[in-house]
Amino acid sequence: MRDFTPEEKELIINTEITMDCFDLSKTSNFKYYNCGDAMKNIIYQLEWQRRICKKTFYNYEITYYEKQDAFNNFVVMIPNSYKVVKL
């Protein structure tokens, strides 16, 4: 995983996860195969993890190492199609 700037970290943890966060341009048959519900579930899980990461990131009682660990755990779950920042 690459190193993220502080600005990129802020953007990642403060941007709500929605379908618009992903490049789905190569998914022309996405609706045909009825994958919409599966994607909604993935987005729900990612958003839940993002909120945990955000809580951890802004908790002053948590160490820098724990914050980095929470951030890294979240980022590795984000699909390569994420377009908010270049992963």
C-alpha positions in Angstrom: 0.0 0.0 0.0 1.3 3.5 -0.8 1.7 6.3 1.7 -1.1 8.7 1.7 -0.8 12.4 2.3 -2.6 13.8 5.4 -5.0 15.5 2.9 -5.7 12.2 1.2 -6.3 10.5 4.5 -8.8 13.2 5.5 -10.6 12.9 2.1 -10.8 9.1 2.4 -12.2 9.0 6.0 -14.5 12.0 5.4 -16.0 10.9 2.1 -19.2 8.9 2.5 -19.0 5.7 0.5 -21.6 5.7 -2.3 -21.8 4.2 -5.8 -20.5 7.5 -7.1 -17.1 6.7 -5.4 -16.4 3.9 -7.8 -15.6 3.7 -11.5 -18.4 1.4 -12.8 -17.9 2.4 -16.4 -16.8 -1.1 -17.3 -19.8 -2.7 -15.8 -22.2 -2.5 -18.7 -24.0 -5.7 -17.7 -24.1 -4.7 -14.1 -27.9 -4.3 -14.0 -28.5 -7.2 -16.4 -26.9 -9.6 -14.0 -28.8 -8.1 -11.0 -25.6 -7.2 -9.1 -27.1 -4.0 -7.8 -28.1 -5.6 -4.4 -24.6 -7.1 -4.0 -23.0 -3.7 -4.7 -25.3 -2.0 -2.2 -24.3 -4.5 0.4 -20.6 -4.0 -0.3 -21.1 -0.2 -0.1 -23.0 -0.6 3.2 -20.1 -2.6 4.7 -17.5 -0.2 3.4 -19.4 2.8 4.8 -19.7 1.1 8.2 -16.0 0.4 8.2 -15.3 4.0 7.1 -17.3 5.3 10.1 -15.4 3.2 12.5 -12.1 4.4 11.0 -13.3 8.0 11.3 -14.2 7.6 14.9 -10.9 6.0 15.6 -9.0 8.7 13.7 -10.5 11.5 15.7 -10.3 9.8 19.1 -7.5 11.5 21.0 -7.1 8.6 23.4 -6.1 6.2 20.7 -2.4 6.0 19.7 -1.0 7.0 16.3 -0.3 3.3 15.6 -3.9 2.3 16.3 -5.1 5.1 14.1 -2.8 3.9 11.3 -3.9 0.4 11.8 -7.6 1.3 11.5 -6.9 3.4 8.4 -4.9 0.6 6.8 -7.6 -2.0 7.6 -10.1 0.2 5.9 -8.1 1.1 2.8 -7.2 -2.5 2.0 -11.0 -3.3 1.7 -11.7 -0.5 -0.8 -11.9 -1.9 -4.4 -9.4 -0.7 -7.0 -12.3 1.1 -8.8 -12.4 3.7 -5.9 -11.9 7.1 -7.5 -12.0 9.5 -4.6 -8.2 9.3 -4.5 -5.7 7.2 -6.4 -5.1 4.0 -4.4 
